[in-house]
């Protein structure tokens, strides 16, 4: 027990050091933390996911909720509105093309049937909020591309979850109604956003009274968990609700609430102490989440690593081409466009969904799980490597040619404010 407590304390100091190194060397801290987990788990066998029981997956979910909420408090509603069109195009096309690439490779290289291959494709179709959001903050992107990346990661989580369950329904029941599927996606997004906005307004109205009680700095996070849990219970996306709640708490003035008589005097906005506490919570949860993710990685046959590398290479090549097409009329600088093309890692949603086909008895379920875990590891590693290499002049020239952007970033644009540990 004493050794475990010692390791937990050392991990926090390691995470602070890695965050500092990220800013100086461009080596992402999330990759190193995951490698620490791999060393402790699959390599040395010191701990296993079973040692955590239900707590491990619970902490992973809590980390995702807090990361999404905190990122929402950092988004500007005006920038969000200007980014909506770009976000929609990038999200839908990248998800669809990623699903197609992975499904095709799963069928031809892994010898999966088309339905299990499609399950693998949809599972890996999105980007990871838990990876993308911390990196967006640390890399200090401009506001608009940062907003696009944050929203894309949240939206694709919903598409992955709904898509996998729809395919499992086809497997177990023999079919699914297209209209009902589209309706479930839209309702999961729209109703979740409405719940998050209304929940945020309601919390602003009572926050002043809550502050009268002692030790209430964590009460907002507790409220976020309530909103997330209630939204999931109703069958909508708790992740989108948490993001919308965060956006509402720091953008409430843009909702026109001041026009309602006497309501502006009842609203208690978040202060800098609140925001600092949320950033610290994200830092701690991110640290343990990526170590746990590394511990949970399953290593299959050596050929799986090669197939996973091929999948990731094709997906990132596709995303590079797609980024050029989507951003050709945008005024993004080279660095913003290049980083956007790099940030397509897989993470929590994929790792959780990967186990479902095996639980439902789908043929090839174990192969789907092991391939997904390998793609998660490879994709995060490739993202980290690309980010690390971007300052190299030859790499910048490559991205300048590939994206059709001038090599210099001369445009002055507002910068996304990163979390401060």
N, C-alpha and C positions, 0 to 999 in steps of 0.2 A: 504493500500500500504506500509506504513512504517513497519508494522508487517511482511509482506512478505519479504521486503529487509533485515530485521533483521534476519529472519529465514535462508535466503540464506547465509548470512555471517556466522552464527553459524554453518551451515552445513559444510562449508569448514574447520573450526577449528575442528569440530567433526571428519571429515574424516582424518585430520592429526593425531589426537589422536588415532583413530582406526587403522591406518597404523602402528603406533608405537606399539600399543598393539598386533597387528598381529605378529610382529617380536618377541615379548616377551612371548606371551601366546598361539600362534597358533590359536587364534580365528579370522577367516577371516573377514575382514572389510566389504566385499561385503554382507555378511549375515546380519550384523547389519544395514547397510544402507537400505537393502531391508525391514527389520523389521520396521525401522523408517517410510518407505513409507507405509507399511501396517497399521501402527498405525495412520498415518495422513489421509489415504484414507479409506479403507473398515471398519476399526474399529471405528474411531471417526468421519469420514465423513467431515473432514475439507476441503479437496480438492478431486476432482474427475478427471479422465483422460480427461473428456470433458472441464474442466477448462483450459487445455493446448491447446485445439484445435489441429491444425496440427503441432504446435511447438513441442509438446511432442514426437511424432513419428519421427519428423525431428531430434531432439536432439539425440534420440536413434540411428538413422542411422549414424549421424555424429560421435557419440561416437564409434560405431563399426568400422568405416573407420579409424579413428585416432588411435585406439588401434591396429588394424591390421598393419597399416603403421609403427607405432613406434616399434612394435614387429619385423617387418621385418628389421628395422635398427639394431636390436640387434642380428640377426642371422648371423652365419658364413656360407658362401657358401660351404666350405669344409665339415663341419659338416652336412649341409643340404644334400649333396650328399651321405654321408655315412648313413644317416637316411632314405633315400627315400624308400628302400625296406621294412623296419620295419613299416614306416608310411603307406604305401599302404596296407599291410596285416592287420594292426590294424584297419585302417579306414574302409576298405571294410567289414571285418568280424563283427566288432562292430556295424556298421550301419545296416547290414543285420540282425544280430541276435536281435538287439534292436527292429527293425521294426517288426520282427516275433513275439517276446514276447508281445509287446504292441498291435499288431493287434489281436493276439489270445485272449488276455484278454479283449480287446474291444468288440470282437464278443461274447464271452461267459459270461462275467460279466456285460457289459454295454448294452447288447442286441442291438448292432449296426449291421447293415448288413455288409457283408464282405468288400464292397468298402469303406463305411465310416470308418470302422475299420482300413482298410489299410491307409486311409488318416491320421488317428490319429497316426498310427505306423510310417509312414514316417515323419510326423511333429516332432515326438519325437526321430527320429533316430540318430540325430547328437549330438555334444557337443557344448557348447556355448563359442565362442571366447571371448566375453566380460567378462566371468567369469574365464575361464581357463588361459588366458594370464596374467592378473594381479596376479593370484595366483602362476603361474609358476615363475614369477619374484620374488615374495615375499618369496617363499619357497626355492629359490636358488638350484634348481635341477642341475644336470650335463648337459652339453651342448647337448648331443645327445637325451636323453629323453625329455628335454625341447623343442628341435626342433620338435620332433615327436608330442608332444602334441599341439604345436602351429599350425603345418601344419594340423593335424587331425581336429582341430576345424574349420579351414578355409575351408578345403575340404568338410567336412560334411554339412556345411551351403549350399554349392552348391548342394549337393545330395538331401538335404531336399527340397530346392526350386524347383528344376527340377522335383523331384518325386511327390510333391504335385500338381504341375500344370499339370503333365501328368495324374494323377488320376482324376483331375477335368475335363480334356479333355475327358477322358473315360466316365465320368458321363454325360457330356453335349452332346458329339458327338457319344458316343457308342463305341469308340475304339481309339487306338493309335498304330502307327507303331513302333515296337521294334527297328528297325534300325535307325529310325529318333530320337528316344529317346536316344539311345546310342550316336549318333552323336551330339545331343544337349549338352549332358553332357561333352563329350570330347572337343567340340568347346568352351563351356563356360569356361573350364579350360585352354586349350592350348592357345587360342587366347587372353584370358584375361592376361595370364602370359606374352605373347609376347608383348602386349600393355604396360604392366607394365615395362618390361625391356627396351623397346625402349623409353618409356616416361622417365624413369630414366636416361638413357644415354643422351637424349636430354636436360633434366634439368641440368645435370652436366656441359654441354657445355655452357649454358647461365647463370648459377648461378652467375658466377663472374661479369657479366655485371649487373645482377639484384641487386647485393649488392651495386652498385654505387648509387642506389636510396635510399632515406631516409626511415626508418621504414619498412624494408623488412624482418624482422625475421620471420614473419608469411606467407611470400609468398610461401614457400614450401608447407605448409599445404593447402593453396588455390589451388596450382597446383595439389595436391593429390585429392582434391574434383573435379577438372576439369577432371582428368584422370578417377576417379571413375564414374562420371556422364556420360562421353563420352562412357565408356566401357558398362555401363548398357544400354545406348541408343542404342548401336549396338547389344544388346541382349546377351552379355557375362557377366561374373561374375566380378562386380566392386570390390568385396571384395578381390578376388584373384589378381586383377590388383594392388590394393593398397598394398597388401603384397609384391608382386613382385617388385613394385616400391621402397619400403623401403629396400628390400634386395639389389637391384641394387645400390642404393645411397651409401651404405657402403661396398660393395664388388666389386666395379667397376674394381679394379686392377686385379681381377681374370678373367675378360672377355677378357684380352689380348689387351685392347685398347692402351696400351703403344707401341704396335708394329706398330700402324698407325702413319705415320710421322706427327709431329707437334701437334697431338691431345692431348698429355699429358699436353702440356702447356696451353691448353684451358679449361681443366677440373678444376673445383673448387669444392673440396670435402666439405662435411659437417664438421663444427667445433663443439667443445664441447658446445658452446653456443646454437647452433641449436638443438643438441640432448637434452640438458637440457630443452629447451623450449617445445619440443615434449613430454618429460616425464611429464612436468607440465600440459600440455594440456590433456594428458591421465588421470592424477590424477583428474583434475576438472570435465572432462566429465564423468569419471567413477562414481564419487560421485553422480552427478545428475541423471545418467542413472539408477542406482540401486534404488534410492529413487523413481524415476518415475515408475520403474518396480513393486515395492511394491505397489504403488498407483493403478496400473492397474490390480492387481490380483483380480479375481472374485472367490468368495467362493460359491460353490454349496452345495448340500446335504452332510450330514456328511459321508455317505457311499462312496462318491467320494474321500474323504481324505484317507479312508482305501484302496480303489482300487488303488489310486495313490501311496500309500506307498508300496503296493504289487508289482506294476509295477517297481518302483524304486529299491526295494529289489532284484527282479529277474534280472534286468538289471545289477546291481552292482555285483551280484554273478556271472553272466555270464562274466562280464568284468574281474573279478578276475581270473577266469579260463582261459580266453583268454589271459590275460597278462602273465600268467605262460607259456602258450604254445608259444606265440610269443617271449618271452624274454628268453626262456630256453637256447638258444645258444648265448645270448648276455651277455656281461660282466658288466651288470648293478648291482649296489649294491642293498641291500634290500630296502633302503629308496626310491631310484629312482623308483624301480619296484612297491613298495607299493603305492606311490603317483600317479603313472600312473594309477593304478587300481582304484583309488579313484576319479580321475578327469573326470567324465562323466556327469556334470550338464547340464541342459537344460536352454535356456535363450532367447535372442532377436529373433533369427530366428523362434524358436518354437512359441513364443508369437505372432509374426506377422502373421505367416502362420495359426495359430489356428482360426483366424477370417474369413478366406477365405471360408471354406465349408458353413458357415452360410450365407455369402454374396451370394453364388451361389445357395442357396436354397437346399443344401444337407440335406436329412433326418438325424436328429441327430446332426445337425451343432452346436447347442447351447451346447449339451453335449460334443462334441469334444473340443469346446473352453474352457469350464469350467474345463474339465479333464486336458487339456494341461496346463492351468494356475496352477492348483493344483500340477501337476507333476513338473513344473518349481520350485515352492516353495519348495516342498519336496526334490527334487534332490539337489538343492543348499544347503538346510539345512543338508541333509545327507552327502554331500561332506564336508561341514564345520565341522560337528561333527566328521567324520572319521579323517580329518586332525588334529583336536584338540586332539583327543584321541591317535594318533600314538605314541607320546613319552611315553605312559604308557607301562611298560615292558611286561605285559600280551598281549597287543595288538600287539607289535612288534613280540612277539613269535608266535602269531597266523599267522601274515603275513609271517613270516619266514617259517612256516610249509606249508602254503597255496601256497606260491610262489616258494618253493624249494630253498630258498636263505639262506646262512649262516646269523646268527643273527647280526654279526658285519659288518659295512661298512668300510672295510679296504682299498679298492682300491682307489688310488689317481687318480681322474679324473678332467678335467677342469670344473669349475662351471659356469653355465649360469649367466651372470651379470644382476641383477635385476634393474628395474628403481628406481632411487632415487628421492623421493619427495623433 
